[in-house]
Amino acid sequence: MGLTREQFEQLTNRSPDIIVGTDRKGRVIYFNDGAHDTLGYDEEEVLGQFVGLFYPSVEEARRVADAMRSPDHGGPGVVNTLETTFIARSGEEIPVAISGTLLYDEKGEEDGTIGFAKDLRGIRHKDQLATLGEVAIGLAHEINNPLAVIVNQATLLEHDIARLAGDADSSVENERLDAIRREVARITEIVERLSEMVESDSYETIHYVGPARMVDLRSEDRKRYEPDPRLRGLRILVVDDDQGISRSLQEMLEADGCLVEVSEDGERALELLAEQPFDLVLSDVVMPRMDGYQLYHEIQKRYPDLPVLMMTAFHYDKDHIIKRSRMEGLEGVIFKKPVDPDRLRRTIIESVGKG
């Protein structure tokens, strides 16, 4: 004894899968709750409509209909897990796998179809997580050991520089070693973030170029950070000949709502100061053409009310720059690289009088 229509509807209506029935002309005659929840249509919107409404094109709807009549997808009159795309009421594309069959009347003639569509987004998400896990394990194995070697060699090189330089100024070389350590730490953080994604079975994507997206590997702390509204709109000039440091400071301060310009040396910084107003200058100490200490004195002469913060990678104060600067008004605003972001934000707020 077969199921009556009423029994069938009671059985399938609460299914989380998309279940759609059509008549012999392809018009929708059955639309269950799972279809409503996934596609967003109300029943009265789709009943009597051509089933092609759910597909991205009429051609795709015909492809599925032809597959159901072909012997290649489960046999004539049947289709098993044929992948296609449905379009939700919102316009979102939803990947699905359809299993369905033709319905026949008592004369053996086609009387319609019944199709069960599985939303593949969850399945694909799990597949992506599995792939991510494999990538994370491989990266951790292949990257961590070389990173350890790089850090160890940087330490040995630092000792050699100090020994060979003697009393000579080796601050530039040490600053470059610090830059290496910072980038190694950043790579390590990315690998750790991948491992966290695997353990938590979750990941997020962000826009990359056009419709493309990429996995978001930024640290959780960075994503949880709430910009201080007191920083918004401040015009800041960053002066450093190391482009990597300049870019990272620019990105960090712009994320806080600051308007940031970058200069590679003191002379160019003075040109920018003459062209537009700034609320604060953040400058490296060791730079070509005009160092940070000279820049500070020029700013004092030309713009006595403009706050100046200075950064240094010195491992010793050969020219007494730090000592002299503190004596001449820079007490508390000398930053040892790598700069601590929270302390920098606090000092900027205090320096511009918003603390």
C-alpha positions in Angstrom: 0.0 0.0 0.0 1.5 3.3 -1.1 1.6 6.6 0.8 -1.2 9.0 0.2 -0.4 12.6 -0.7 -1.4 13.7 2.8 0.9 11.1 4.4 3.8 12.1 2.1 3.4 15.8 3.0 3.3 15.0 6.7 6.5 12.9 6.3 8.5 15.5 4.3 7.2 18.9 5.3 9.4 19.2 8.4 12.5 17.9 6.7 15.5 20.3 6.8 16.3 19.4 3.2 14.8 21.2 0.2 11.9 19.2 -1.2 10.1 20.5 -4.3 7.4 18.8 -6.3 6.3 19.8 -9.8 3.5 18.9 -12.2 4.0 17.6 -15.8 4.5 21.2 -17.0 7.3 22.0 -14.5 5.1 24.1 -12.2 5.7 23.9 -8.5 2.9 22.0 -6.6 4.8 21.2 -3.4 7.3 23.3 -1.4 8.3 22.1 2.1 9.4 24.0 5.2 13.1 23.1 4.5 12.8 24.8 1.1 11.3 27.8 2.8 14.0 28.0 5.4 16.9 27.6 3.0 15.6 29.6 0.0 13.6 32.2 1.8 10.5 32.0 -0.3 7.0 31.7 1.2 4.9 28.9 -0.2 2.4 31.2 -1.8 5.2 32.9 -3.8 6.3 29.7 -5.6 3.2 27.5 -5.9 2.2 27.5 -9.6 5.5 29.1 -10.7 7.9 27.4 -13.1 10.6 25.5 -11.2 13.3 27.4 -13.1 12.7 30.2 -10.6 15.1 28.4 -8.3 17.9 28.1 -10.8 20.5 30.7 -12.1 19.2 30.2 -15.6 16.7 28.3 -17.7 19.5 26.4 -19.3 20.6 25.0 -15.9 17.0 24.0 -15.1 16.9 22.1 -18.4 20.2 20.4 -17.6 18.8 19.0 -14.4 15.6 18.0 -16.2 17.6 16.2 -18.9 19.8 14.5 -16.3 16.7 13.1 -14.7 15.7 11.5 -18.0 19.2 10.3 -18.8 20.6 6.8 -17.8 23.8 8.4 -16.7 22.8 9.7 -13.2 21.1 6.8 -11.6 19.0 5.4 -14.4 16.1 6.7 -16.6 13.7 8.7 -14.6 16.0 9.0 -11.6 18.9 11.4 -10.7 21.2 10.8 -7.7 23.2 13.6 -6.0 23.5 15.8 -9.1 25.3 19.0 -8.1 23.8 22.3 -9.2 23.1 25.8 -7.8 19.9 27.2 -6.4 19.2 31.0 -6.1 17.6 32.1 -2.9 15.1 34.8 -2.7 17.9 37.1 -1.4 19.9 36.4 -4.6 22.4 34.2 -2.7 23.8 31.3 -4.7 23.4 28.0 -2.8 25.3 24.9 -3.9 23.0 21.8 -3.7 23.0 18.1 -4.6 19.7 17.0 -6.1 18.2 13.5 -5.9 14.9 13.1 -7.6 12.6 11.0 -9.7 10.0 11.4 -12.4 6.4 10.7 -11.3 4.0 8.8 -13.6 0.2 8.6 -13.8 -1.8 5.4 -14.1 -1.3 5.3 -17.8 2.5 5.4 -17.4 2.9 8.9 -18.7 5.0 11.6 -17.0 3.0 13.4 -14.3 5.6 15.5 -12.6 8.7 15.3 -10.5 9.8 15.2 -6.9 13.2 16.4 -5.9 15.2 16.4 -2.7 18.1 18.9 -2.6 20.8 18.9 0.0 22.4 22.2 0.9 26.1 21.6 0.4 27.4 24.7 2.2 27.9 22.9 5.5 29.5 19.9 3.9 31.9 22.1 1.9 32.7 24.1 5.0 33.8 20.9 6.7 35.8 19.8 3.7 37.5 23.2 3.7 38.3 22.8 7.4 39.8 19.4 6.8 42.0 20.8 4.0 42.9 23.7 6.3 43.9 21.2 8.9 46.2 19.4 6.5 47.7 22.7 5.4 48.2 23.9 9.0 50.0 20.6 10.0 52.2 20.8 7.0 53.0 24.5 7.5 53.8 24.0 11.2 56.2 21.1 10.3 57.9 22.8 7.4 58.1 26.4 8.7 58.7 26.2 12.5 62.1 24.5 12.3 63.6 26.9 9.7 62.2 29.9 11.7 64.0 28.6 14.8 67.2 28.5 12.8 66.7 32.0 11.5 66.1 33.4 15.1 69.2 31.5 16.4 71.4 32.8 13.5 70.1 36.3 14.0 71.1 36.2 17.7 74.6 34.9 16.8 74.9 37.6 14.1 74.0 40.2 16.7 76.8 39.1 18.9 79.2 39.1 16.0 78.2 42.6 15.0 78.7 43.9 18.6 82.2 42.2 18.8 83.4 43.4 15.4 81.9 46.9 15.6 83.6 47.7 19.0 82.8 51.4 19.6 81.5 51.9 16.1 77.9 52.7 15.6 76.1 49.4 14.7 72.5 50.7 15.3 71.4 50.3 11.7 72.5 46.7 11.6 70.8 45.9 14.9 67.6 47.6 13.6 67.6 45.3 10.7 68.0 42.3 12.9 65.1 43.5 15.0 63.1 43.7 11.8 63.9 40.1 11.0 62.8 39.0 14.5 59.5 40.9 14.1 58.7 39.3 10.7 59.6 35.8 12.1 57.3 36.5 15.1 54.5 37.5 12.6 55.0 34.3 10.6 54.9 32.2 13.8 51.6 34.0 14.8 50.1 33.1 11.4 51.0 29.4 11.8 49.6 29.4 15.3 46.4 31.0 14.1 46.0 28.2 11.5 46.4 25.6 14.3 43.8 27.4 16.4 41.3 27.3 13.4 41.8 23.5 13.1 41.3 22.9 16.8 38.2 25.1 17.0 36.8 23.8 13.6 36.1 27.4 12.5 37.6 30.0 10.3 36.6 33.3 8.7 37.1 34.8 5.3 37.6 38.3 4.2 37.4 40.1 0.8 40.6 39.9 -1.2 40.2 41.1 -4.9 36.9 41.5 -6.6 34.7 38.5 -5.7 37.7 36.5 -4.4 38.0 35.8 -0.6 40.8 34.6 1.6 41.1 33.0 5.0 41.5 35.7 7.7 44.7 34.8 9.6 44.8 38.0 11.6 45.2 37.5 15.4 42.1 37.3 17.5 43.5 40.2 19.7 43.7 42.4 16.6 40.2 41.6 15.6 38.8 42.2 19.1 40.6 45.6 19.4 38.2 48.6 19.6 39.8 51.8 18.3 40.0 54.7 20.8 37.7 57.4 19.5 40.2 60.1 20.8 42.6 59.0 18.0 40.1 59.4 15.2 41.0 62.2 12.8 44.4 62.9 14.1 46.9 63.8 11.4 50.2 62.0 12.1 53.5 62.0 10.2 55.5 58.8 10.4 59.2 59.3 9.6 61.3 56.1 9.1 63.7 54.9 6.3 62.5 51.3 6.9 59.5 50.9 4.7 58.3 47.8 6.5 58.1 49.7 9.8 56.5 52.7 8.2 53.8 50.6 6.6 53.0 48.7 9.7 52.7 51.8 11.8 50.6 53.5 9.1 48.2 50.5 9.0 47.9 50.4 12.8 47.3 54.1 13.2 44.8 54.2 10.2 42.9 51.3 11.8 42.5 53.7 14.8 41.1 56.4 12.5 44.2 58.5 12.2 45.2 60.2 8.9 48.8 59.1 8.3 51.5 60.4 5.9 54.9 58.6 5.6 58.4 60.1 5.0 61.6 58.2 4.5 63.9 60.8 6.1 64.0 64.1 8.0 64.4 66.4 5.0 61.3 65.0 3.3 59.4 65.2 6.6 60.1 68.9 6.8 58.8 69.4 3.3 55.5 67.6 4.2 55.2 69.7 7.4 55.5 72.8 5.2 52.8 71.6 2.9 50.1 70.5 5.4 49.3 70.6 9.2 49.9 67.7 11.4 49.0 66.9 15.0 52.0 64.8 15.8 55.3 63.5 14.4 56.5 59.9 15.0 60.1 59.6 13.9 62.9 57.1 13.9 66.3 58.2 15.3 68.7 56.7 12.8 68.0 57.9 9.3 70.0 59.1 6.2 70.3 62.8 5.2 68.8 64.0 8.5 68.4 61.9 11.6 65.6 62.0 14.1 67.5 64.1 16.6 68.2 66.8 14.0 64.6 66.6 12.8 63.4 67.1 16.3 65.4 70.3 16.7 64.2 71.7 13.4 60.6 71.0 14.4 61.2 72.7 17.7 62.4 75.8 15.9 59.7 75.9 13.2 56.7 74.4 15.0 57.3 74.7 18.7 53.9 73.4 19.7 54.0 70.2 17.5 54.5 67.1 19.6 57.3 64.7 18.5 57.7 61.1 19.5 60.9 59.2 18.6 61.7 55.5 18.1 65.1 53.8 18.3 66.6 50.4 17.9 69.8 51.4 19.7 71.4 48.7 21.8 73.6 51.3 23.4 73.4 55.1 23.3 76.7 55.8 21.5 76.0 59.5 20.7 73.9 60.0 23.9 70.9 60.7 21.6 68.4 59.3 24.1 70.0 61.1 27.0 70.2 64.4 25.3 66.7 64.1 23.9 65.3 63.5 27.3 67.1 66.5 28.7 65.7 68.6 25.9 62.0 67.8 26.3 61.5 64.2 25.0 61.3 62.5 28.4 58.9 59.6 28.2 58.5 59.6 24.4 61.5 57.5 23.3 60.3 54.1 22.1 62.5 51.1 21.9 61.7 49.1 18.7 59.6 47.1 18.3 57.1 49.7 19.4 54.5 48.6 21.9 51.2 49.6 20.2 49.2 50.2 23.4 51.9 52.4 24.9 52.2 54.3 21.6 48.4 55.0 21.5 48.4 56.2 25.1 51.4 58.5 24.5 49.8 59.9 21.3 46.6 60.7 23.2 48.6 62.4 26.1 50.9 64.3 23.7 48.1 65.9 21.7 46.3 66.9 24.9 43.3 64.4 24.7 44.3 62.3 27.6 
